[in-house]
């Protein structure tokens, strides 16, 4: 067994006793049955994932991975590549949306330089992986070598283990990388079989002409990758961003520790698709924070079983298209509120209320 | 000018300077323009309502009004009438969903006995109005007299003023009253003109036969009220619950103080419809926390201009049907998170990020 297979084998099945316990408790609390709507299946899944009927989510973290993308050279983004590094500095200085949102949610932020091209100063909140600076241009070459991909996945597992050792109840994922919706679209097409009309969107806000061009670039990348790669890991290395490979590792690491993983938007969800292809056992530990404005996001969530119809819908639908983990951080207080209900409410018998 | 007209005249127009200031600031923060989706028009409306470009919502309260409904005698609810008082005791003991949710949101709860039939003990968190115990059965008689309606509205204004004097940035509304979705449906039909097929739903969970019966009861109430009443206040007294009349006053009081009002589900939104009919100036101060499972709720929100298309959509769509202010309390952290973004994020210039 190689290292990755061993890591995957550490992911347990969800806890059916805790699942049933949460279901029973919800039906005995002083409220009409089912009246908490989508929060009820959410709480039941959280119990199954954590193994606790009444989970506590006090210690949460946003793992925010940044990297540059060679495909930016194809002109697929509304922003220049230098913005990736500038935004990492902004995160470190506390000036980005995710800083405000994580603070309000009471979550710590850990920032990972998974392959930013610009020079970044050392900083206590920043972990620099130094595996590769920027991915290859996926329209013309592999994003990374298989060895680099495995190193990034391993770094993801390790980063979560470090967090877990000092206490971690909930892991929110975030990302930053100019042009990374292009990589996410390519991965989503590769893993779901959906055409680029369904998976390529406007990212942070490109115009019609750039949108058509971006679709062509993803078609090129997909054709190249299909010739070059076989299997989910090879596809990830062909098409995925460096931060996406890191996040795949973070998902494998968190699920092996029974830590629920809160996805953000399209890019973190494409990482979840890759993780799910490698290890279907991750599914019970995945939670969708929001459905973003990117059209392919819903498709990727559906493939993961994370829709309302599948009993695990995204908590928010606010047309966010910011990334950084912003949607995940917004949803943390919702998850905390839901678990407080399960933990603190009285049953009909305790409260003396007629059933 | 009578007392009510004077109160209504205290509601100011929204602050257009603050609105424009928030809009400009949002466009200069280090994020792609519009990338916060529906949170951006929300923040712009909050600025206009409060008069602050970067509002703070630190001091929030859930005003939870309970009352009994004579129409419960028609068998329109899945629960017996005695549950209203039992649930108020549960609120006072801290065992209900709203207790857990308000605590997580950092909001205080003020409970109003606006006309519960069962005897309730004095309690520091409970204000007992003693205007009337239970409304009339609206299928056969007026819910309350015009004098009682005005007293309840006045009590709502007074309750908000008490809160406001010790500091209030955000008012969330909640309610409890067995059979009160029947009153909400009647008011929504009366104020929007929509038929009972659109406004009468399953409340806390009635079966098909009871649903048809409930529609018949609302038709009876509407026909009776149309003969008896003219004008929005008279309709409220004919059809509205005692807690609904109180909440109308709370809305008039809060909006006169420029305090944003966070609606909960169908019943609080029917109170907002009544307030809006009395005083259209309340609209800029109203915020929809969620869209509930009740079919008429969306209709009522649309009449109030509180849909996504109208730039003021509900923050959550989780199929909640609990009431108590539960959806409003769930949304408080979202509002706080959004305002933190507006207040704490850096601009492109401050952060040195390319625009």
Interface residues (C-beta under 8 A of the other chain):
Chain A: X29 X30 X31 X32 X33 X34 X35 X36 X37 X38 X39 X78 X79 X80 X82 X83 X86 X87 X89 X90 X93 X94 X95 X96 X97 X99 X100 X101 X103 X104 X105 X204 X205 X293 X315 X316 X317 X318 X319 X320 X321 X322 X326 X329 X330 X333 X334 X336 X337 X340 X341 X343 X344 X345 X346 X350 X351 X352 X353 X354
Chain B: X29 X30 X31 X32 X33 X34 X35 X36 X37 X38 X39 X78 X79 X80 X82 X83 X86 X87 X89 X90 X93 X94 X95 X96 X97 X99 X100 X101 X103 X104 X105 X204 X205 X293 X315 X316 X317 X318 X319 X320 X321 X322 X326 X329 X330 X333 X334 X336 X337 X340 X341 X343 X344 X345 X346 X350 X351 X352 X353 X354
